[in-house]
Amino acid sequence: MPPGNPGEPDPAVVAPPAPDDRPPAPAAQPRRKARPKATATASSDTPEPSTILAPEARPEEAGKSEESLRPQSIADYVGQKALKEVLHIAIHAAKARKESLDHLLLYGPPGLGKTTMSLVLAQEMGVSCKITTAPALERPRDIVGLLVNLQPGDLLFIDEIHRLSKVTEEILYPAMEDFRIDVTIGKGQGARTRSLPLKPFTLVGATTQIGALTSPLRDRFGLVQRLRFYELDELTQIVARTAQILNTPLDGGGAEAIARRSRGTPRIANRLLKRVRDYGEVKKSGTITATVAAEALELYNVDPCGLDWTDRRLLTVMIENYNGGPVGLDTLAAATGEDSQTIEEVYEPYLLQIGYLQRTPRGRVATPAARRHLGYDQGFSLPLDL
């Protein structure tokens, strides 16, 4: 029958949908199904769970003990007995009245526990503590954002509060007194001021230079307390507590040896303990005794009075080159290779505190105590014409 017969289909039309012309479609399906199968095979070849879950502390887990060095309550806070008594009364009075704690200003040398005390206060009051620094509050919206987000009773801790900008400081005035902030909306003739209410909060300011604070800001703190240097027995307790947290074997003699070299500062005590711990672990000395601690700290150039190499260098130059002084600050800086500001702000305060250095109108003078400590003769005396 001819192809043009209406009873027979036209081959040209039937050819494309023929089964012989469609093999590519079924062939693509096995390749798509092969990928999950390969994944399942790979998962079955993974290492054993014991290899993945090795019983070793990860870095983030090992750091947890370092974060717990700060005490969590006033009972655990060592030292500052007078300050703790004042704050203990303030905390119980505020809780009894169901009010927020009064604003607190803490001042004193660095490393004495101002930040730690603010965290302890928040823990005792059962509130949150927001921590910031004055240089971070450059623009008004920075401090406004912090104040608006505070919950009732929260603590706002500002470190180095004497470095607040003038605008930020003026925003704090109504916030501290009336728990409100004044915001200016618009510019020019259409500008208007709007007051935003704040939830009652406690501002805790910390500074090493209380004289740099303006009187309006300083007078708005209800409590102004100074942190003093720590005694030897207090530092010994701090070192022993830190060693227990860090799982470092340490006896009483080793703790006292570290405390004597800590310059009355807990931050330095904890830092020296970590260096002694490193020395003990490397030298396989076991329990850290007074002898081990002394050997380790001698390696780090820290003598029994807490003087480092630069401290001794300053005193040695004054005694050997200038017969103990008086010597000018710029001359001393040139002779030792140190910056004059660094000498005045970093090294001199501790030397003055322990009585190894004196400031006179004519310059710096090394005292007889410094001469004896460095091993010079006993016949040294201060010049009579100072």
C-alpha positions as CSV (number, residue, x, y, z in Angstrom):
1,M,0.0,0.0,0.0
2,P,1.5,3.4,-0.9
3,P,2.7,5.6,2.0
4,G,0.1,8.2,1.1
5,N,-2.7,5.9,1.9
6,P,-4.9,7.4,4.6
7,G,-5.1,4.0,6.4
8,E,-1.4,3.8,7.1
9,P,0.5,6.3,9.4
10,D,3.1,8.5,7.8
11,P,6.6,7.3,8.8
12,A,7.9,10.8,9.0
13,V,5.4,11.7,11.7
14,V,5.7,8.5,13.8
15,A,9.6,8.4,13.9
16,P,10.3,11.0,16.7
17,P,8.2,9.4,19.4
18,A,9.3,5.9,18.6
19,P,10.8,4.0,21.6
20,D,14.1,3.5,19.7
21,D,14.6,7.3,19.7
22,R,14.2,7.9,23.4
23,P,17.0,6.0,25.2
24,P,18.8,9.1,26.4
25,A,16.1,10.0,28.9
26,P,16.1,6.7,30.8
27,A,20.0,6.7,30.7
28,A,20.1,10.0,32.6
29,Q,18.1,8.6,35.5
30,P,20.6,6.0,36.8
31,R,23.3,8.8,36.9
32,R,21.1,10.9,39.1
33,K,20.4,8.0,41.5
34,A,24.0,7.0,41.7
35,R,25.0,10.2,43.6
36,P,23.0,9.4,46.8
37,K,24.2,5.8,46.6
38,A,27.8,7.0,46.5
39,T,27.2,9.3,49.5
40,A,25.7,6.4,51.5
41,T,28.8,4.3,50.7
42,A,31.1,7.1,51.8
43,S,29.2,7.4,55.1
44,S,29.6,3.8,55.8
45,D,33.4,4.1,55.3
46,T,33.8,6.9,57.9
47,P,36.2,6.4,60.8
48,E,34.9,4.9,64.0
49,P,33.2,7.1,66.5
50,S,36.1,6.6,68.9
51,T,38.4,8.4,66.5
52,I,36.1,11.4,66.1
53,L,35.2,11.7,69.8
54,A,38.7,11.6,71.1
55,P,38.8,12.3,74.9
56,E,40.8,15.5,74.6
57,A,40.0,19.0,75.6
58,R,39.3,21.3,72.8
59,P,40.8,24.9,72.9
60,E,37.5,26.4,73.8
61,E,37.0,23.9,76.6
62,A,40.5,24.4,77.9
63,G,39.9,28.2,78.2
64,K,36.9,27.8,80.5
65,S,39.1,27.6,83.6
66,E,40.8,30.9,82.6
67,E,37.5,32.6,82.5
68,S,36.5,31.4,86.0
69,L,39.5,33.1,87.7
70,R,37.2,36.0,88.7
71,P,35.3,35.5,91.9
72,Q,31.5,35.2,91.6
73,S,30.4,36.6,95.0
74,I,31.6,38.9,97.7
75,A,32.4,36.0,99.9
76,D,34.9,34.7,97.3
77,Y,36.4,38.1,96.8
78,V,39.7,38.2,98.6
79,G,41.0,41.5,100.1
80,Q,39.4,45.0,100.1
81,K,37.8,44.4,103.5
82,A,36.5,47.9,104.0
83,L,35.1,48.2,100.5
84,K,33.4,44.8,100.8
85,E,31.7,45.9,104.1
86,V,30.4,49.1,102.5
87,L,29.1,47.3,99.4
88,H,27.6,44.5,101.5
89,I,25.4,47.1,103.4
90,A,24.5,48.9,100.2
91,I,23.4,45.6,98.5
92,H,21.2,44.5,101.4
93,A,19.6,47.9,101.7
94,A,18.8,48.1,98.0
95,K,17.3,44.6,98.0
96,A,15.2,45.4,101.1
97,R,13.8,48.5,99.4
98,K,13.6,46.7,96.0
99,E,15.5,49.5,94.4
100,S,18.5,49.6,92.1
101,L,22.0,50.0,93.7
102,D,23.2,53.6,94.0
103,H,25.8,54.7,91.4
104,L,29.3,53.7,92.3
105,L,32.7,55.1,91.3
106,L,35.8,52.9,91.9
107,Y,39.2,54.4,91.5
108,G,42.8,53.2,92.1
109,P,45.8,51.8,90.3
110,P,45.2,49.3,87.5
111,G,44.9,45.6,88.2
112,L,43.2,45.8,91.6
113,G,39.8,44.3,90.6
114,K,37.5,47.2,89.6
115,T,36.0,45.2,86.7
116,T,35.7,42.1,88.9
117,M,33.9,44.0,91.6
118,S,31.3,45.3,89.2
119,L,30.6,41.7,88.0
120,V,30.3,40.6,91.6
121,L,27.9,43.4,92.3
122,A,25.7,42.3,89.4
123,Q,25.8,38.7,90.6
124,E,24.8,39.7,94.1
125,M,22.0,41.9,92.9
126,G,20.8,39.2,90.4
127,V,21.0,41.5,87.4
128,S,23.0,41.8,84.2
129,C,26.2,43.8,83.8
130,K,26.9,45.6,80.5
131,I,30.6,46.4,80.2
132,T,32.1,49.1,78.0
133,T,35.0,51.6,77.9
134,A,34.8,55.4,77.7
135,P,36.8,55.6,74.4
136,A,34.2,53.3,72.7
137,L,31.5,55.9,73.5
138,E,32.6,58.5,70.9
139,R,29.2,59.4,69.5
140,P,26.0,60.3,71.5
141,R,24.1,57.5,70.0
142,D,26.5,55.0,71.4
143,I,25.7,55.8,75.0
144,V,22.0,56.4,74.2
145,G,21.7,52.9,72.7
146,L,23.2,51.4,75.8
147,L,21.0,53.3,78.2
148,V,17.7,52.6,76.3
149,N,18.4,48.8,76.3
150,L,19.1,48.5,80.0
151,Q,16.6,46.5,82.0
152,P,15.4,47.5,85.5
153,G,18.3,47.3,88.0
154,D,21.0,46.5,85.4
155,L,24.6,47.6,85.9
156,L,26.4,49.6,83.3
157,F,30.2,49.5,83.8
158,I,32.3,52.1,82.1
159,D,36.0,51.6,82.4
160,E,38.4,54.6,82.2
161,I,35.4,56.9,82.7
162,H,37.6,59.9,83.0
163,R,38.1,59.7,79.2
164,L,34.4,60.3,78.3
165,S,33.8,63.0,75.7
166,K,32.0,66.2,76.8
167,V,28.8,65.4,74.9
168,T,28.6,61.8,76.3
169,E,29.2,63.1,79.8
170,E,26.4,65.6,79.6
171,I,24.0,62.9,78.4
172,L,24.8,61.0,81.5
173,Y,23.8,63.8,83.9
174,P,20.0,63.5,83.6
175,A,20.3,59.7,83.1
176,M,22.0,59.3,86.4
177,E,19.8,61.7,88.4
178,D,16.3,61.4,86.8
179,F,16.6,58.2,84.7
180,R,15.9,60.1,81.5
181,I,17.7,61.3,78.4
182,D,17.0,64.4,76.4
183,V,17.1,63.9,72.6
184,T,17.0,66.8,70.1
185,I,14.9,66.1,67.1
186,G,15.2,68.2,63.9
187,K,17.5,71.2,63.2
188,G,17.2,74.9,63.1
189,Q,13.9,76.6,64.0
190,G,12.1,73.3,63.8
191,A,14.3,71.6,66.4
192,R,12.6,70.3,69.6
193,T,13.8,68.4,72.6
194,R,12.1,65.2,73.7
195,S,12.7,63.3,77.0
196,L,12.9,59.5,76.9
197,P,12.3,57.7,80.2
198,L,14.9,55.1,81.3
199,K,14.5,52.1,83.5
200,P,16.3,52.5,86.9
201,F,19.9,51.3,86.6
202,T,23.3,51.5,88.3
203,L,26.3,53.2,86.7
204,V,29.6,51.8,87.9
205,G,32.6,53.9,86.8
206,A,36.2,52.9,87.1
207,T,39.2,55.2,86.7
208,T,42.9,55.3,87.5
209,Q,42.8,59.2,87.5
210,I,39.9,60.4,89.7
211,G,41.3,63.9,89.5
212,A,40.6,63.9,85.7
213,L,36.9,63.6,86.3
214,T,34.8,66.8,86.2
215,S,33.1,67.8,89.4
216,P,29.5,67.5,88.0
217,L,30.1,63.9,87.1
218,R,32.0,62.9,90.2
219,D,29.4,64.4,92.5
220,R,26.6,62.4,90.9
221,F,28.0,59.1,92.3
222,G,26.4,58.1,95.5
223,L,29.4,55.8,96.5
224,V,33.0,56.8,95.8
225,Q,35.4,54.1,96.9
226,R,39.2,53.6,96.5
227,L,40.8,50.2,95.9
228,R,44.0,49.8,97.8
229,F,47.0,47.6,97.2
230,Y,46.8,44.0,98.6
231,E,48.7,42.7,101.6
232,L,51.0,39.7,101.3
233,D,48.6,37.3,103.0
234,E,45.7,38.4,100.7
235,L,47.8,37.9,97.6
236,T,48.9,34.5,98.8
237,Q,45.3,33.4,99.1
238,I,44.6,34.8,95.6
239,V,47.5,32.8,94.1
240,A,46.5,29.6,95.9
241,R,42.9,30.0,94.7
242,T,44.0,30.6,91.1
243,A,46.4,27.6,91.2
244,Q,43.5,25.4,92.4
245,I,41.3,26.6,89.5
246,L,44.1,26.0,87.0
247,N,44.8,22.6,88.5
248,T,48.4,23.6,89.2
249,P,50.2,21.8,92.1
250,L,51.4,24.6,94.4
251,D,52.4,24.6,98.1
252,G,52.3,27.4,100.6
253,G,55.9,28.4,100.1
254,G,55.5,28.7,96.3
255,A,52.3,30.8,96.7
256,E,54.0,33.2,99.1
257,A,57.1,33.5,96.8
258,I,54.9,34.5,93.9
259,A,52.8,36.9,96.1
260,R,56.0,38.7,97.3
261,R,56.9,39.6,93.7
262,S,53.4,40.8,92.7
263,R,53.7,44.4,93.7
264,G,50.5,44.2,95.7
265,T,48.4,43.6,92.5
266,P,46.2,40.5,91.9
267,R,46.6,40.9,88.1
268,I,50.4,40.7,88.3
269,A,50.1,37.8,90.8
270,N,47.9,35.7,88.3
271,R,50.3,36.6,85.5
272,L,53.4,35.5,87.4
273,L,51.6,32.2,88.5
274,K,51.0,31.3,84.8
275,R,54.6,31.9,84.0
276,V,55.7,29.8,86.9
277,R,53.2,27.1,85.9
278,D,54.8,27.0,82.4
279,Y,58.3,26.7,83.9
280,G,57.2,23.8,86.2
281,E,55.5,21.9,83.4
282,V,58.5,22.2,81.1
283,K,61.1,21.4,83.8
284,K,58.9,18.5,85.2
285,S,59.3,19.9,88.7
286,G,56.0,18.5,90.0
287,T,54.7,20.6,92.9
288,I,55.7,24.3,92.7
289,T,57.7,25.1,95.8
290,A,59.3,28.3,96.9
291,T,62.6,27.2,95.3
292,V,60.9,26.4,91.9
293,A,59.0,29.7,92.0
294,A,62.2,31.6,92.7
295,E,64.1,29.9,89.9
296,A,61.2,30.6,87.4
297,L,60.9,34.2,88.3
298,E,64.6,34.8,88.2
299,L,64.5,33.5,84.7
300,Y,61.9,36.1,83.9
301,N,64.0,38.8,85.6
302,V,61.7,39.4,88.5
303,D,63.6,39.8,91.8
304,P,62.2,39.2,95.4
305,C,60.9,42.8,95.6
306,G,59.1,42.6,92.3
307,L,61.6,44.7,90.4
308,D,62.2,43.8,86.8
309,W,65.2,44.5,84.7
310,T,64.3,48.0,83.8
311,D,63.6,49.0,87.4
312,R,67.0,47.8,88.5
313,R,68.6,49.4,85.4
314,L,67.2,52.8,86.4
315,L,68.5,52.5,90.0
316,T,71.8,51.2,88.9
317,V,72.4,54.1,86.5
318,M,71.5,56.6,89.2
319,I,73.9,55.0,91.7
320,E,76.9,54.3,89.5
321,N,76.8,57.2,87.1
322,Y,75.4,60.0,89.3
323,N,76.3,58.8,92.8
324,G,72.7,58.2,93.6
325,G,71.4,61.5,92.3
326,P,69.9,64.0,92.1
327,V,69.5,63.4,88.3
328,G,67.0,65.0,85.9
329,L,64.3,63.0,84.3
330,D,65.5,63.8,80.7
331,T,69.1,62.9,81.7
332,L,67.9,59.6,83.2
333,A,65.9,58.8,80.1
334,A,68.9,59.5,77.8
335,A,71.2,57.4,80.0
336,T,68.9,54.4,80.1
337,G,67.4,54.6,76.6
338,E,63.9,54.8,77.9
339,D,61.3,57.4,77.1
340,S,60.9,60.0,79.8
341,Q,57.1,59.6,79.9
342,T,57.5,55.9,80.3
343,I,59.8,56.3,83.2
344,E,57.6,58.8,84.9
345,E,54.3,56.9,84.4
346,V,55.3,53.2,84.4
347,Y,58.4,52.7,86.5
348,E,58.6,55.5,89.0
349,P,55.3,54.9,90.8
350,Y,56.2,51.6,92.2
351,L,59.8,52.7,93.0
352,L,58.3,55.6,94.9
353,Q,55.8,53.4,96.7
354,I,58.4,51.0,98.1
355,G,60.8,53.8,99.0
356,Y,63.6,53.1,96.5
357,L,63.3,56.5,94.7
358,Q,62.6,60.1,95.7
359,R,61.6,63.1,93.7
360,T,63.2,66.3,94.6
361,P,63.2,69.8,93.0
362,R,66.7,69.0,91.6
363,G,65.8,65.6,90.2
364,R,65.5,61.9,91.1
365,V,67.4,60.4,94.0
366,A,68.0,56.7,94.7
367,T,67.5,56.0,98.5
368,P,69.8,54.0,100.8
369,A,67.2,51.2,100.7
370,A,67.6,50.9,96.9
371,R,71.4,50.8,97.3
372,R,71.2,48.0,99.9
373,H,68.8,46.0,97.7
374,L,71.1,46.2,94.7
375,G,74.1,45.1,96.8
376,Y,76.0,48.3,97.1
377,D,77.9,49.5,100.2
378,Q,76.1,50.6,103.3
379,G,77.8,54.0,103.5
380,F,75.5,55.8,101.0
381,S,73.6,58.8,102.3
382,L,71.4,61.4,100.6
383,P,73.1,64.7,99.7
384,L,72.5,67.4,102.3
385,D,71.9,70.2,99.9
386,L,68.7,68.8,98.3
